[in-house]
Amino acid sequence: LLLGTDEKKVESEAETVATQLRDASTQCQVLGPVAAPIARIQGRYRVHILVKSPSRNALHGVLDQLGEQKKARRKGVDRIIDVDPYSML
């Protein structure tokens, strides 16, 4: 989940992250980015990216790379990584 107050920045960062995830592993399927079912909460726009993989190790490897790149993220856009989410609202 990516979220922030500037809709264009959030969408742009989501596209960048999705591309990075697709390039990081051929074992993972990346779906999205798409607007969250509740696209804005308390003035913050929300975009989902879903990553699926039959290999838990491959999934964690890709997410670890994303976590390392988090330091270089765009200012004003937060990333929330939820492995095995209970709900996607």
Secondary structure, 3 states (H helix, E strand, C coil): CEEECCHHHHHHHHHHHHHHHHHHCCCCEEEEEEEEEEEEECCEEEEEEEEECCCHHHHHHHHHHHHHHHHHCCCCEEECCCCCCCCCC
